[in-house]
Amino acid sequence: MPEASPRVVVTGLGAVTPVGGTAAETRAALLAGRSGITALEEDWAQALPVRMAGQVKIDVAALLTRPEYKRMDRCGHLALIAAREAWEQAGRPEADPERLAVVIGSGYGGLDTTLEQTRTLDSSGPRRVSPHTLTRIMTNAPAAWVSIDVGAKGGARTPVSACASGAEAIAQAADMIRAGAADVVIAGGVDACINGLIISGFAQIRALSTRNGDPQSASRPFDRDRDGFVMAEGAAILVLEREDHARARGAEILGVVAGTAVTSDAVDIVAADPAMQRRVMEKAIAAAGLGAGDIGLVHAHATSTPVGDRLEAGAIRAVLGNQVPVTSTKSLTGHLLGGAGALGAIVMIQALKTGEFPGTGNLDQPDDGIDLHLLRETVAGQPARAGIANAFGFGGHSTALVITES
């Protein structure tokens, strides 16, 4: 009889988002319905068709040493700060360095540095390019820096799967623990690319909201009047651990990554396949050893695009019916791209543990074509023991994470 795979538990959470500098601050803001989306006041943004975003408000430089700040792109800054928060909450678990790993996904990596140093090269010549350029622009830099910070020698991996990157990182980390390759894995996602290129690119394909005059109402998942998503930055990091390892050291278990699934549409580079969105949820639920009736909350990917929200709603309806509460906190944070799926997992863990489910902001009138039990505001006292967090990305990347209460 083969030995059962170990359960994968969560012992630490860290987040740096437009609504809070920590996971706790982020949760409090989401429960209160506070938006972190604001107008872009920088000069470079004034000629753009979209002039709003979800920006991290904390003083990043104050939380890092001067060498750390200089040697990393903002993407690395945010990931390291969030990872340190999660690591501290987990109690800085002792583990064999070769059984301690890091998996941090990102869609775009150090894009800000790429643009900044390209401008320097063009205006001032090659000798003015920073010697830190290459290590700042590497998409794997956040995972590498975190591995150096904690001494993880069991691997520093970087899934690059667009907006599913952070969720896929958690799935990879859980797979490592179940396969016996690691005892502890720091996992999550990050992106920090609020710049003219990325905003213009998404604007050109009409993916972004253009409600420049009212930023806080711009992101409105599932709402009839939604017109696109709002760009945001941030990091969300979790400490995953083999259950017996966590219990042996007396760690508080915050939740369980009970089942994960990763699929690819293999249809179109941008358009999503709702059949595979259904399939990835079904596979994750089966991997958790659960049935559709066990799911008590869905944190939808739902970015606020007219087509995307409707497709996902149909997939959720097909798998889970229309009685399960569904929310999307992107209404308040904006879309963290590679960090979004990991933040969804954190929101789910916090919701199941406390019974407080954050609502979807700006949901004034649900779209007629969306038949779901949508949460418009925070509800408390919910007894759910399992939930699912979705993440989808350009390229046909789909990831679903089934989280259960400890």
Buried (B, 14 or more C-beta within 10 A) or exposed (E): EEEEEBBBBBBBBBBBBBBBBBBBBBBEBBBEBBBBBBBBEEEEBEEBEBBBBBBBBBEBEEBBEEEBBEBBBBBBBBBBBBBBBBBEBBBEBEBEEEBBBBBBBBBBBBBBBBBBBEEBBEEEEEEEBBEBBEBBBBBBBBBBBBBEBBEBBBBBBBBBBBBBBBBBBBBBBBBBBBEEBBBBBBBBBBBBBBBBBBBBEBBEEEBBBBBBEEBBBBBBBBBBEBBBBBBBBBBBBBBBBBBEBBEEEEBEBBBBBBBBBBBBBEEEEEEBBBBBBBBBBBBBBBBBEBEBEBBBBBBBBBBBBBEBBBBBBBBBBBBBBEEBBBBBBBBBBBBBBBBBBBBBBBBBBBBBBEEBBBBBBBBEEBBEEBBBBBBBEBBEEBEBBBBBBBBBBBBBBBBBBBBBBB
